[in-house]
Amino acid sequence: MFKWKLHGNGRTVEPGAVVGPKERLSWPITIGIGAQHVIAMFGATFLVPLLTGFPPSTTLLFSGIGTLLFLLITQNRVPSYLGSSFAFIAPIVAATQSHSMGVALGAVLITGVLLALVGLLVQFTGTRWITVLMPPVVMGSIVALIGFNLAPTAYDNFQQSTPTALVTLFAVILCTALFRGFLGRISVLLGVVIGYAFAATRGEVDLTAFNEAAWFGLPEFHSPEFNLSVLPMFLPVVFVLIAENVGHVKSVAQMTGTNLDNMIGRTLASDGIATALSATFGGSPTTTYGENIGVMSATRVYSTAAYWVAGLAAIALAMSPKIGALIFSIPAGVLGGVTFVLYGLIGIVGIRMWVESKVDFSSAKNQMTAGVALVVGIANVTWDFGGIIFNGIALVS
C-alpha cells in the first residue's frame, strides 16, 4: 500500500513519459510536488468557508483527512485531492440564514452519506445508469445553475468595496492571461493576494483576530443538527458531485493511459464519506479538485505519494489558529471580485458539458429542458411546500 516504484533515476521525467500513480520520484522532489498541490488547492478550498461562515481551519483539516481516506479507499490508484466543494455554497448559505450552521452541517452530512451509497451502487452496477438517468442536457443545466444561481451573492460582496473588488477581479483575469503553467493555474490565489494587499492600503483589513490567535491549537469544531425541511436544497448537489468525480477520474485515466472506470464507485464513495466526516465536526464538504489535476498535467507526475504529502501538510497547517484567522481577515471586496470569476467558471463548466456532449439544441425537448431550467434557477424561484423549501436549483433538478 505504501510502496511506490522509483521512476527512472528519480530526478527527471523522460520526454513523453509520465510518473504513474504507483510510482514516485525521489522523496525531496515528491515533497516539493506535494507542496505545489497544497498551494493549488488552497485558494479555492479556503474560499468556501469564507463564503459560508464555516471555520476555515476545520475545513483545511478535513480536506487533508479526506484526501488520505480517498487514497486509502482507492488503494493509491487514483491521484486526487479533496478540497472544498463550491456546489454546496448556495444551499449552505440558504440553510444557515434560515436556520443555523448546525442545520446546514446536518444536510451536508446526509448528502455525503447519499453520495457514498451511490458510490457503492456504482461499484456493483457500473456507470451506465447515470447517463440514462441524467443525460448531458440535464447534468449541464444543473451544474451551470450552481454557478449562475450564486451571482447575487457575488454582487452583494462586490458592492461592499467596488474598487477593491475590481482590482481583485482584474488581477485574477490578468494572471490567467499572462501566466502559463503552474502560475496560471493558481491565478485565483494570486488575485486574492493582490486584492488583499490593495484592500490593506485602503484600511479594509482588520488583523485584530489574527494578532490574538495562537500559533498552535486545535481547529474550531461544530456539531450537525438535522432538519429535513432544508434537504431538498442539497439533494441536487449529489448530481454535481457525481459529474465532477466521473469527469476527473476519466481525465486522469486519459492522461496516464490507464482504464480507471472500475474505480469510479470507490471515488464516489470516498468523496461521500469524506464529506460526511467533515460535516460531523464542522468542516466544509469536499470534492475532487480540477486545480490539482492541472498541476499533474503540468508536471506529468501522477504519483499518489505526492498527495499523501499534500494531505499531511494540510492537516499540519490546520493546527494553526492564526491561519484560520488570517483567512477570515480577507475583506468582502476581495471576495466579491474573486467570486465573480469563480461562480462564472462554474456556470461555464455546465455549458462546456453541453458542448463536449454535443447536445442537440435544435431539438425542442432540449431547448425546453435547458431554457426553463436556466430561468427558474437564475431567478431562484422558491416554493415552500408544507415547510419544506425548494429553491431554484432544487426545483430545476
Salt bridges, closest charged atoms under 4 A:
GLU14 OE1 - HIS7 NE2 2.84
GLU23 OE1 - HIS7 ND1 3.34
GLU204 OE2 - ARG202 NE 2.86
GLU220 OE2 - HIS222 NE2 2.56
ASP261 OD1 - LYS250 NZ 3.24
GLU356 OE2 - ARG352 NE 3.51
